[in-house]
Amino acid sequence: MYEWQQEQRRAWKWRRWREDAAEGFWIGTVLAVRFLTVAVMLGVSCGIAWRVAQIVAAALGG
């Protein structure tokens, strides 16, 4: 195999690795953002439910 072919192949492998790494980074970022969004929504929902429960308990308990 010629030297320039090896060099071209090495460059292609490196470019491919960089593209895969970038794609993996973006997939990870999207998943993290979705997870955080769901966590925040659950937290808000639980906070609202807790507040409603306190109000109802105060109303019933006097």
mmCIF file as Biopython writes it, N, C-alpha, C and O atoms, coordinates in Angstrom:
data_model
#
loop_
_atom_site.group_PDB
_atom_site.id
_atom_site.type_symbol
_atom_site.label_atom_id
_atom_site.label_alt_id
_atom_site.label_comp_id
_atom_site.label_asym_id
_atom_site.label_entity_id
_atom_site.label_seq_id
_atom_site.pdbx_PDB_ins_code
_atom_site.Cartn_x
_atom_site.Cartn_y
_atom_site.Cartn_z
_atom_site.occupancy
_atom_site.B_iso_or_equiv
_atom_site.auth_seq_id
_atom_site.auth_asym_id
_atom_site.pdbx_PDB_model_num
ATOM 1   N N  . MET A ? 1  ? 0.849   -1.184 0.000  1.0 0.0 1  A 1 
ATOM 2   C CA . MET A ? 1  ? 0.000   0.000  0.000  1.0 0.0 1  A 1 
ATOM 3   C C  . MET A ? 1  ? 0.894   1.246  0.000  1.0 0.0 1  A 1 
ATOM 4   O O  . MET A ? 1  ? 1.901   1.311  0.705  1.0 0.0 1  A 1 
ATOM 5   N N  . TYR A ? 2  ? 0.509   2.197  -0.782 1.0 0.0 2  A 1 
ATOM 6   C CA . TYR A ? 2  ? 1.312   3.411  -0.900 1.0 0.0 2  A 1 
ATOM 7   C C  . TYR A ? 2  ? 1.162   4.280  0.338  1.0 0.0 2  A 1 
ATOM 8   O O  . TYR A ? 2  ? 0.205   4.166  1.103  1.0 0.0 2  A 1 
ATOM 9   N N  . GLU A ? 3  ? 2.154   5.156  0.501  1.0 0.0 3  A 1 
ATOM 10  C CA . GLU A ? 3  ? 2.153   6.051  1.664  1.0 0.0 3  A 1 
ATOM 11  C C  . GLU A ? 3  ? 0.941   6.987  1.667  1.0 0.0 3  A 1 
ATOM 12  O O  . GLU A ? 3  ? 0.318   7.199  2.707  1.0 0.0 3  A 1 
ATOM 13  N N  . TRP A ? 4  ? 0.610   7.545  0.501  1.0 0.0 4  A 1 
ATOM 14  C CA . TRP A ? 4  ? -0.502  8.493  0.449  1.0 0.0 4  A 1 
ATOM 15  C C  . TRP A ? 4  ? -1.839  7.796  0.709  1.0 0.0 4  A 1 
ATOM 16  O O  . TRP A ? 4  ? -2.771  8.407  1.231  1.0 0.0 4  A 1 
ATOM 17  N N  . GLN A ? 5  ? -1.927  6.505  0.340  1.0 0.0 5  A 1 
ATOM 18  C CA . GLN A ? 5  ? -3.151  5.759  0.624  1.0 0.0 5  A 1 
ATOM 19  C C  . GLN A ? 5  ? -3.314  5.548  2.125  1.0 0.0 5  A 1 
ATOM 20  O O  . GLN A ? 5  ? -4.410  5.670  2.672  1.0 0.0 5  A 1 
ATOM 21  N N  . GLN A ? 6  ? -2.197  5.229  2.779  1.0 0.0 6  A 1 
ATOM 22  C CA . GLN A ? 6  ? -2.256  5.063  4.232  1.0 0.0 6  A 1 
ATOM 23  C C  . GLN A ? 6  ? -2.642  6.374  4.909  1.0 0.0 6  A 1 
ATOM 24  O O  . GLN A ? 6  ? -3.441  6.396  5.845  1.0 0.0 6  A 1 
ATOM 25  N N  . GLU A ? 7  ? -2.057  7.465  4.417  1.0 0.0 7  A 1 
ATOM 26  C CA . GLU A ? 7  ? -2.359  8.775  4.988  1.0 0.0 7  A 1 
ATOM 27  C C  . GLU A ? 7  ? -3.828  9.131  4.794  1.0 0.0 7  A 1 
ATOM 28  O O  . GLU A ? 7  ? -4.482  9.635  5.708  1.0 0.0 7  A 1 
ATOM 29  N N  . GLN A ? 8  ? -4.337  8.866  3.603  1.0 0.0 8  A 1 
ATOM 30  C CA . GLN A ? 8  ? -5.743  9.150  3.297  1.0 0.0 8  A 1 
ATOM 31  C C  . GLN A ? 8  ? -6.662  8.304  4.190  1.0 0.0 8  A 1 
ATOM 32  O O  . GLN A ? 8  ? -7.673  8.787  4.699  1.0 0.0 8  A 1 
ATOM 33  N N  . ARG A ? 9  ? -6.294  7.059  4.361  1.0 0.0 9  A 1 
ATOM 34  C CA . ARG A ? 9  ? -7.089  6.157  5.189  1.0 0.0 9  A 1 
ATOM 35  C C  . ARG A ? 9  ? -7.097  6.605  6.651  1.0 0.0 9  A 1 
ATOM 36  O O  . ARG A ? 9  ? -8.126  6.579  7.327  1.0 0.0 9  A 1 
ATOM 37  N N  . ARG A ? 10 ? -5.903  7.020  7.120  1.0 0.0 10 A 1 
ATOM 38  C CA . ARG A ? 10 ? -5.786  7.500  8.489  1.0 0.0 10 A 1 
ATOM 39  C C  . ARG A ? 10 ? -6.648  8.750  8.684  1.0 0.0 10 A 1 
ATOM 40  O O  . ARG A ? 10 ? -7.339  8.879  9.694  1.0 0.0 10 A 1 
ATOM 41  N N  . ALA A ? 11 ? -6.604  9.658  7.726  1.0 0.0 11 A 1 
ATOM 42  C CA . ALA A ? 11 ? -7.402  10.881 7.810  1.0 0.0 11 A 1 
ATOM 43  C C  . ALA A ? 11 ? -8.894  10.539 7.797  1.0 0.0 11 A 1 
ATOM 44  O O  . ALA A ? 11 ? -9.676  11.150 8.525  1.0 0.0 11 A 1 
ATOM 45  N N  . TRP A ? 12 ? -9.285  9.573  6.977  1.0 0.0 12 A 1 
ATOM 46  C CA . TRP A ? 12 ? -10.697 9.183  6.909  1.0 0.0 12 A 1 
ATOM 47  C C  . TRP A ? 12 ? -11.160 8.592  8.239  1.0 0.0 12 A 1 
ATOM 48  O O  . TRP A ? 12 ? -12.248 8.899  8.724  1.0 0.0 12 A 1 
ATOM 49  N N  . LYS A ? 13 ? -10.309 7.733  8.822  1.0 0.0 13 A 1 
ATOM 50  C CA . LYS A ? 13 ? -10.671 7.131  10.117 1.0 0.0 13 A 1 
ATOM 51  C C  . LYS A ? 13 ? -10.824 8.208  11.185 1.0 0.0 13 A 1 
ATOM 52  O O  . LYS A ? 13 ? -11.759 8.168  11.985 1.0 0.0 13 A 1 
ATOM 53  N N  . TRP A ? 14 ? -9.895  9.177  11.195 1.0 0.0 14 A 1 
ATOM 54  C CA . TRP A ? 14 ? -9.940  10.247 12.185 1.0 0.0 14 A 1 
ATOM 55  C C  . TRP A ? 14 ? -11.187 11.098 11.998 1.0 0.0 14 A 1 
ATOM 56  O O  . TRP A ? 14 ? -11.850 11.458 12.970 1.0 0.0 14 A 1 
ATOM 57  N N  . ARG A ? 15 ? -11.510 11.424 10.730 1.0 0.0 15 A 1 
ATOM 58  C CA . ARG A ? 15 ? -12.704 12.231 10.452 1.0 0.0 15 A 1 
ATOM 59  C C  . ARG A ? 15 ? -13.960 11.470 10.872 1.0 0.0 15 A 1 
ATOM 60  O O  . ARG A ? 15 ? -14.888 12.036 11.450 1.0 0.0 15 A 1 
ATOM 61  N N  . ARG A ? 16 ? -13.963 10.192 10.571 1.0 0.0 16 A 1 
ATOM 62  C CA . ARG A ? 16 ? -15.113 9.363  10.947 1.0 0.0 16 A 1 
ATOM 63  C C  . ARG A ? 16 ? -15.280 9.307  12.460 1.0 0.0 16 A 1 
ATOM 64  O O  . ARG A ? 16 ? -16.397 9.391  12.970 1.0 0.0 16 A 1 
ATOM 65  N N  . TRP A ? 17 ? -14.166 9.165  13.175 1.0 0.0 17 A 1 
ATOM 66  C CA . TRP A ? 17 ? -14.209 9.113  14.637 1.0 0.0 17 A 1 
ATOM 67  C C  . TRP A ? 17 ? -14.726 10.420 15.198 1.0 0.0 17 A 1 
ATOM 68  O O  . TRP A ? 17 ? -15.533 10.430 16.127 1.0 0.0 17 A 1 
ATOM 69  N N  . ARG A ? 18 ? -14.253 11.538 14.625 1.0 0.0 18 A 1 
ATOM 70  C CA . ARG A ? 18 ? -14.707 12.849 15.099 1.0 0.0 18 A 1 
ATOM 71  C C  . ARG A ? 18 ? -16.194 13.038 14.847 1.0 0.0 18 A 1 
ATOM 72  O O  . ARG A ? 18 ? -16.902 13.568 15.704 1.0 0.0 18 A 1 
ATOM 73  N N  . GLU A ? 19 ? -16.677 12.614 13.689 1.0 0.0 19 A 1 
ATOM 74  C CA . GLU A ? 19 ? -18.105 12.742 13.377 1.0 0.0 19 A 1 
ATOM 75  C C  . GLU A ? 19 ? -18.941 11.892 14.337 1.0 0.0 19 A 1 
ATOM 76  O O  . GLU A ? 19 ? -19.980 12.333 14.829 1.0 0.0 19 A 1 
ATOM 77  N N  . ASP A ? 20 ? -18.475 10.673 14.595 1.0 0.0 20 A 1 
ATOM 78  C CA . ASP A ? 20 ? -19.201 9.798  15.530 1.0 0.0 20 A 1 
ATOM 79  C C  . ASP A ? 20 ? -19.217 10.400 16.932 1.0 0.0 20 A 1 
ATOM 80  O O  . ASP A ? 20 ? -20.237 10.367 17.619 1.0 0.0 20 A 1 
ATOM 81  N N  . ALA A ? 21 ? -18.080 10.947 17.347 1.0 0.0 21 A 1 
ATOM 82  C CA . ALA A ? 21 ? -18.000 11.540 18.677 1.0 0.0 21 A 1 
ATOM 83  C C  . ALA A ? 21 ? -18.933 12.741 18.782 1.0 0.0 21 A 1 
ATOM 84  O O  . ALA A ? 21 ? -19.614 12.915 19.792 1.0 0.0 21 A 1 
ATOM 85  N N  . ALA A ? 22 ? -18.963 13.570 17.739 1.0 0.0 22 A 1 
ATOM 86  C CA . ALA A ? 22 ? -19.842 14.742 17.750 1.0 0.0 22 A 1 
ATOM 87  C C  . ALA A ? 22 ? -21.305 14.314 17.788 1.0 0.0 22 A 1 
ATOM 88  O O  . ALA A ? 22 ? -22.113 14.893 18.516 1.0 0.0 22 A 1 
ATOM 89  N N  . GLU A ? 23 ? -21.636 13.299 16.999 1.0 0.0 23 A 1 
ATOM 90  C CA . GLU A ? 23 ? -23.017 12.805 16.978 1.0 0.0 23 A 1 
ATOM 91  C C  . GLU A ? 23 ? -23.400 12.239 18.341 1.0 0.0 23 A 1 
ATOM 92  O O  . GLU A ? 23 ? -24.493 12.503 18.842 1.0 0.0 23 A 1 
ATOM 93  N N  . GLY A ? 24 ? -22.512 11.473 18.929 1.0 0.0 24 A 1 
ATOM 94  C CA . GLY A ? 24 ? -22.770 10.920 20.260 1.0 0.0 24 A 1 
ATOM 95  C C  . GLY A ? 24 ? -22.941 12.010 21.302 1.0 0.0 24 A 1 
ATOM 96  O O  . GLY A ? 24 ? -23.778 11.906 22.199 1.0 0.0 24 A 1 
ATOM 97  N N  . PHE A ? 25 ? -22.124 13.073 21.171 1.0 0.0 25 A 1 
ATOM 98  C CA . PHE A ? 25 ? -22.237 14.202 22.102 1.0 0.0 25 A 1 
ATOM 99  C C  . PHE A ? 25 ? -23.610 14.843 22.001 1.0 0.0 25 A 1 
ATOM 100 O O  . PHE A ? 25 ? -24.239 15.130 23.019 1.0 0.0 25 A 1 
ATOM 101 N N  . TRP A ? 26 ? -24.083 15.072 20.769 1.0 0.0 26 A 1 
ATOM 102 C CA . TRP A ? 26 ? -25.382 15.720 20.603 1.0 0.0 26 A 1 
ATOM 103 C C  . TRP A ? 26 ? -26.514 14.822 21.073 1.0 0.0 26 A 1 
ATOM 104 O O  . TRP A ? 26 ? -27.475 15.307 21.670 1.0 0.0 26 A 1 
ATOM 105 N N  . ILE A ? 27 ? -26.418 13.521 20.815 1.0 0.0 27 A 1 
ATOM 106 C CA . ILE A ? 27 ? -27.447 12.595 21.297 1.0 0.0 27 A 1 
ATOM 107 C C  . ILE A ? 27 ? -27.485 12.620 22.822 1.0 0.0 27 A 1 
ATOM 108 O O  . ILE A ? 27 ? -28.560 12.666 23.421 1.0 0.0 27 A 1 
ATOM 109 N N  . GLY A ? 28 ? -26.312 12.589 23.443 1.0 0.0 28 A 1 
ATOM 110 C CA . GLY A ? 28 ? -26.238 12.648 24.907 1.0 0.0 28 A 1 
ATOM 111 C C  . GLY A ? 28 ? -26.810 13.939 25.456 1.0 0.0 28 A 1 
ATOM 112 O O  . GLY A ? 28 ? -27.500 13.942 26.475 1.0 0.0 28 A 1 
ATOM 113 N N  . THR A ? 29 ? -26.519 15.045 24.770 1.0 0.0 29 A 1 
ATOM 114 C CA . THR A ? 29 ? -27.041 16.342 25.208 1.0 0.0 29 A 1 
ATOM 115 C C  . THR A ? 29 ? -28.561 16.371 25.133 1.0 0.0 29 A 1 
ATOM 116 O O  . THR A ? 29 ? -29.229 16.825 26.061 1.0 0.0 29 A 1 
ATOM 117 N N  . VAL A ? 30 ? -29.102 15.879 24.015 1.0 0.0 30 A 1 
ATOM 118 C CA . VAL A ? 30 ? -30.562 15.864 23.847 1.0 0.0 30 A 1 
ATOM 119 C C  . VAL A ? 30 ? -31.206 14.992 24.923 1.0 0.0 30 A 1 
ATOM 120 O O  . VAL A ? 30 ? -32.215 15.377 25.513 1.0 0.0 30 A 1 
ATOM 121 N N  . LEU A ? 31 ? -30.625 13.822 25.178 1.0 0.0 31 A 1 
ATOM 122 C CA . LEU A ? 31 ? -31.194 12.942 26.200 1.0 0.0 31 A 1 
ATOM 123 C C  . LEU A ? 31 ? -31.120 13.585 27.583 1.0 0.0 31 A 1 
ATOM 124 O O  . LEU A ? 31 ? -32.057 13.477 28.374 1.0 0.0 31 A 1 
ATOM 125 N N  . ALA A ? 32 ? -30.010 14.250 27.871 1.0 0.0 32 A 1 
ATOM 126 C CA . ALA A ? 32 ? -29.870 14.906 29.175 1.0 0.0 32 A 1 
ATOM 127 C C  . ALA A ? 32 ? -30.900 16.019 29.328 1.0 0.0 32 A 1 
ATOM 128 O O  . ALA A ? 32 ? -31.510 16.161 30.388 1.0 0.0 32 A 1 
ATOM 129 N N  . VAL A ? 33 ? -31.094 16.808 28.276 1.0 0.0 33 A 1 
ATOM 130 C CA . VAL A ? 33 ? -32.080 17.889 28.340 1.0 0.0 33 A 1 
ATOM 131 C C  . VAL A ? 33 ? -33.485 17.326 28.525 1.0 0.0 33 A 1 
ATOM 132 O O  . VAL A ? 33 ? -34.279 17.859 29.301 1.0 0.0 33 A 1 
ATOM 133 N N  . ARG A ? 34 ? -33.787 16.244 27.807 1.0 0.0 34 A 1 
ATOM 134 C CA . ARG A ? 34 ? -35.117 15.631 27.971 1.0 0.0 34 A 1 
ATOM 135 C C  . ARG A ? 34 ? -35.299 15.103 29.391 1.0 0.0 34 A 1 
ATOM 136 O O  . ARG A ? 34 ? -36.353 15.288 29.999 1.0 0.0 34 A 1 
ATOM 137 N N  . PHE A ? 35 ? -34.267 14.447 29.913 1.0 0.0 35 A 1 
ATOM 138 C CA . PHE A ? 35 ? -34.344 13.913 31.270 1.0 0.0 35 A 1 
ATOM 139 C C  . PHE A ? 35 ? -34.553 15.034 32.276 1.0 0.0 35 A 1 
ATOM 140 O O  . PHE A ? 35 ? -35.390 14.921 33.172 1.0 0.0 35 A 1 
ATOM 141 N N  . LEU A ? 36 ? -33.790 16.120 32.131 1.0 0.0 36 A 1 
ATOM 142 C CA . LEU A ? 36 ? -33.936 17.251 33.054 1.0 0.0 36 A 1 
ATOM 143 C C  . LEU A ? 36 ? -35.315 17.888 32.931 1.0 0.0 36 A 1 
ATOM 144 O O  . LEU A ? 36 ? -35.914 18.294 33.927 1.0 0.0 36 A 1 
ATOM 145 N N  . THR A ? 37 ? -35.813 17.970 31.696 1.0 0.0 37 A 1 
ATOM 146 C CA . THR A ? 37 ? -37.150 18.537 31.494 1.0 0.0 37 A 1 
ATOM 147 C C  . THR A ? 37 ? -38.197 17.700 32.211 1.0 0.0 37 A 1 
ATOM 148 O O  . THR A ? 37 ? -39.064 18.240 32.899 1.0 0.0 37 A 1 
ATOM 149 N N  . VAL A ? 38 ? -38.120 16.388 32.054 1.0 0.0 38 A 1 
ATOM 150 C CA . VAL A ? 38 ? -39.073 15.491 32.727 1.0 0.0 38 A 1 
ATOM 151 C C  . VAL A ? 38 ? -38.922 15.602 34.241 1.0 0.0 38 A 1 
ATOM 152 O O  . VAL A ? 38 ? -39.916 15.616 34.967 1.0 0.0 38 A 1 
ATOM 153 N N  . ALA A ? 39 ? -37.680 15.680 34.716 1.0 0.0 39 A 1 
ATOM 154 C CA . ALA A ? 39 ? -37.453 15.792 36.157 1.0 0.0 39 A 1 
ATOM 155 C C  . ALA A ? 39 ? -38.049 17.081 36.706 1.0 0.0 39 A 1 
ATOM 156 O O  . ALA A ? 39 ? -38.666 17.078 37.771 1.0 0.0 39 A 1 
ATOM 157 N N  . VAL A ? 40 ? -37.865 18.184 35.982 1.0 0.0 40 A 1 
ATOM 158 C CA . VAL A ? 40 ? -38.427 19.465 36.423 1.0 0.0 40 A 1 
ATOM 159 C C  . VAL A ? 40 ? -39.946 19.409 36.414 1.0 0.0 40 A 1 
ATOM 160 O O  . VAL A ? 40 ? -40.595 19.882 37.347 1.0 0.0 40 A 1 
ATOM 161 N N  . MET A ? 41 ? -40.515 18.828 35.358 1.0 0.0 41 A 1 
ATOM 162 C CA . MET A ? 41 ? -41.973 18.724 35.281 1.0 0.0 41 A 1 
ATOM 163 C C  . MET A ? 41 ? -42.516 17.886 36.432 1.0 0.0 41 A 1 
ATOM 164 O O  . MET A ? 41 ? -43.527 18.236 37.040 1.0 0.0 41 A 1 
ATOM 165 N N  . LEU A ? 42 ? -41.841 16.780 36.727 1.0 0.0 42 A 1 
ATOM 166 C CA . LEU A ? 42 ? -42.291 15.941 37.850 1.0 0.0 42 A 1 
ATOM 167 C C  . LEU A ? 42 ? -42.161 16.694 39.166 1.0 0.0 42 A 1 
ATOM 168 O O  . LEU A ? 42 ? -43.040 16.622 40.025 1.0 0.0 42 A 1 
ATOM 169 N N  . GLY A ? 43 ? -41.061 17.413 39.312 1.0 0.0 43 A 1 
ATOM 170 C CA . GLY A ? 43 ? -40.863 18.184 40.535 1.0 0.0 43 A 1 
ATOM 171 C C  . GLY A ? 43 ? -41.940 19.240 40.717 1.0 0.0 43 A 1 
ATOM 172 O O  . GLY A ? 43 ? -42.470 19.414 41.815 1.0 0.0 43 A 1 
ATOM 173 N N  . VAL A ? 44 ? -42.261 19.942 39.641 1.0 0.0 44 A 1 
ATOM 174 C CA . VAL A ? 44 ? -43.314 20.960 39.710 1.0 0.0 44 A 1 
ATOM 175 C C  . VAL A ? 44 ? -44.657 20.310 40.026 1.0 0.0 44 A 1 
ATOM 176 O O  . VAL A ? 44 ? -45.423 20.808 40.851 1.0 0.0 44 A 1 
ATOM 177 N N  . SER A ? 45 ? -44.932 19.187 39.354 1.0 0.0 45 A 1 
ATOM 178 C CA . SER A ? 45 ? -46.205 18.498 39.601 1.0 0.0 45 A 1 
ATOM 179 C C  . SER A ? 45 ? -46.306 18.038 41.052 1.0 0.0 45 A 1 
ATOM 180 O O  . SER A ? 45 ? -47.349 18.189 41.688 1.0 0.0 45 A 1 
ATOM 181 N N  . CYS A ? 46 ? -45.221 17.481 41.567 1.0 0.0 46 A 1 
ATOM 182 C CA . CYS A ? 46 ? -45.230 17.024 42.965 1.0 0.0 46 A 1 
ATOM 183 C C  . CYS A ? 46 ? -45.369 18.210 43.916 1.0 0.0 46 A 1 
ATOM 184 O O  . CYS A ? 46 ? -46.057 18.122 44.932 1.0 0.0 46 A 1 
ATOM 185 N N  . GLY A ? 47 ? -44.709 19.320 43.577 1.0 0.0 47 A 1 
ATOM 186 C CA . GLY A ? 47 ? -44.818 20.509 44.416 1.0 0.0 47 A 1 
ATOM 187 C C  . GLY A ? 47 ? -46.244 21.039 44.446 1.0 0.0 47 A 1 
ATOM 188 O O  . GLY A ? 47 ? -46.753 21.406 45.504 1.0 0.0 47 A 1 
ATOM 189 N N  . ILE A ? 48 ? -46.887 21.079 43.283 1.0 0.0 48 A 1 
ATOM 190 C CA . ILE A ? 48 ? -48.277 21.541 43.212 1.0 0.0 48 A 1 
ATOM 191 C C  . ILE A ? 48 ? -49.186 20.594 43.992 1.0 0.0 48 A 1 
ATOM 192 O O  . ILE A ? 48 ? -50.044 21.034 44.757 1.0 0.0 48 A 1 
ATOM 193 N N  . ALA A ? 49 ? -48.991 19.285 43.791 1.0 0.0 49 A 1 
ATOM 194 C CA . ALA A ? 49 ? -49.818 18.299 44.497 1.0 0.0 49 A 1 
ATOM 195 C C  . ALA A ? 49 ? -49.621 18.420 46.008 1.0 0.0 49 A 1 
ATOM 196 O O  . ALA A ? 49 ? -50.586 18.321 46.768 1.0 0.0 49 A 1 
ATOM 197 N N  . TRP A ? 50 ? -48.385 18.631 46.447 1.0 0.0 50 A 1 
ATOM 198 C CA . TRP A ? 50 ? -48.096 18.774 47.873 1.0 0.0 50 A 1 
ATOM 199 C C  . TRP A ? 50 ? -48.783 20.013 48.437 1.0 0.0 50 A 1 
ATOM 200 O O  . TRP A ? 50 ? -49.339 19.981 49.534 1.0 0.0 50 A 1 
ATOM 201 N N  . ARG A ? 51 ? -48.739 21.110 47.672 1.0 0.0 51 A 1 
ATOM 202 C CA . ARG A ? 51 ? -49.371 22.356 48.118 1.0 0.0 51 A 1 
ATOM 203 C C  . ARG A ? 51 ? -50.896 22.181 48.204 1.0 0.0 51 A 1 
ATOM 204 O O  . ARG A ? 51 ? -51.522 22.616 49.171 1.0 0.0 51 A 1 
ATOM 205 N N  . VAL A ? 52 ? -51.483 21.540 47.183 1.0 0.0 52 A 1 
ATOM 206 C CA . VAL A ? 52 ? -52.935 21.290 47.186 1.0 0.0 52 A 1 
ATOM 207 C C  . VAL A ? 52 ? -53.310 20.406 48.381 1.0 0.0 52 A 1 
ATOM 208 O O  . VAL A ? 52 ? -54.315 20.648 49.050 1.0 0.0 52 A 1 
ATOM 209 N N  . ALA A ? 53 ? -52.501 19.392 48.636 1.0 0.0 53 A 1 
ATOM 210 C CA . ALA A ? 53 ? -52.774 18.504 49.769 1.0 0.0 53 A 1 
ATOM 211 C C  . ALA A ? 53 ? -52.720 19.275 51.086 1.0 0.0 53 A 1 
ATOM 212 O O  . ALA A ? 53 ? -53.537 19.026 51.973 1.0 0.0 53 A 1 
ATOM 213 N N  . GLN A ? 54 ? -51.778 20.203 51.232 1.0 0.0 54 A 1 
ATOM 214 C CA . GLN A ? 54 ? -51.686 21.009 52.443 1.0 0.0 54 A 1 
ATOM 215 C C  . GLN A ? 54 ? -52.918 21.894 52.598 1.0 0.0 54 A 1 
ATOM 216 O O  . GLN A ? 54 ? -53.458 22.037 53.695 1.0 0.0 54 A 1 
ATOM 217 N N  . ILE A ? 55 ? -53.359 22.490 51.483 1.0 0.0 55 A 1 
ATOM 218 C CA . ILE A ? 55 ? -54.545 23.359 51.529 1.0 0.0 55 A 1 
ATOM 219 C C  . ILE A ? 55 ? -55.786 22.561 51.917 1.0 0.0 55 A 1 
ATOM 220 O O  . ILE A ? 55 ? -56.583 22.992 52.749 1.0 0.0 55 A 1 
ATOM 221 N N  . VAL A ? 56 ? -55.935 21.377 51.291 1.0 0.0 56 A 1 
ATOM 222 C CA . VAL A ? 56 ? -57.092 20.526 51.601 1.0 0.0 56 A 1 
ATOM 223 C C  . VAL A ? 56 ? -57.038 20.065 53.050 1.0 0.0 56 A 1 
ATOM 224 O O  . VAL A ? 56 ? -58.060 20.056 53.736 1.0 0.0 56 A 1 
ATOM 225 N N  . ALA A ? 57 ? -55.866 19.685 53.517 1.0 0.0 57 A 1 
ATOM 226 C CA . ALA A ? 57 ? -55.734 19.237 54.900 1.0 0.0 57 A 1 
ATOM 227 C C  . ALA A ? 57 ? -56.051 20.373 55.865 1.0 0.0 57 A 1 
ATOM 228 O O  . ALA A ? 57 ? -56.690 20.161 56.896 1.0 0.0 57 A 1 
ATOM 229 N N  . ALA A ? 58 ? -55.600 21.578 55.526 1.0 0.0 58 A 1 
ATOM 230 C CA . ALA A ? 58 ? -55.887 22.728 56.392 1.0 0.0 58 A 1 
ATOM 231 C C  . ALA A ? 58 ? -57.388 23.033 56.397 1.0 0.0 58 A 1 
ATOM 232 O O  . ALA A ? 58 ? -57.951 23.386 57.433 1.0 0.0 58 A 1 
ATOM 233 N N  . ALA A ? 59 ? -58.024 22.895 55.241 1.0 0.0 59 A 1 
ATOM 234 C CA . ALA A ? 59 ? -59.463 23.176 55.150 1.0 0.0 59 A 1 
ATOM 235 C C  . ALA A ? 59 ? -60.267 22.133 55.921 1.0 0.0 59 A 1 
ATOM 236 O O  . ALA A ? 59 ? -61.236 22.463 56.605 1.0 0.0 59 A 1 
ATOM 237 N N  . LEU A ? 60 ? -59.860 20.885 55.804 1.0 0.0 60 A 1 
ATOM 238 C CA . LEU A ? 60 ? -60.601 19.818 56.489 1.0 0.0 60 A 1 
ATOM 239 C C  . LEU A ? 60 ? -60.292 19.791 57.978 1.0 0.0 60 A 1 
ATOM 240 O O  . LEU A ? 60 ? -61.169 19.553 58.809 1.0 0.0 60 A 1 
ATOM 241 N N  . GLY A ? 61 ? -59.026 20.039 58.296 1.0 0.0 61 A 1 
ATOM 242 C CA . GLY A ? 61 ? -58.622 19.951 59.701 1.0 0.0 61 A 1 
ATOM 243 C C  . GLY A ? 61 ? -59.041 21.178 60.496 1.0 0.0 61 A 1 
ATOM 244 O O  . GLY A ? 61 ? -59.089 21.133 61.725 1.0 0.0 61 A 1 
ATOM 245 N N  . GLY A ? 62 ? -59.339 22.253 59.820 1.0 0.0 62 A 1 
ATOM 246 C CA . GLY A ? 62 ? -59.749 23.459 60.521 1.0 0.0 62 A 1 
ATOM 247 C C  . GLY A ? 62 ? -58.550 24.250 60.809 1.0 0.0 62 A 1 
ATOM 248 O O  . GLY A ? 62 ? -58.648 25.324 61.403 1.0 0.0 62 A 1 
#
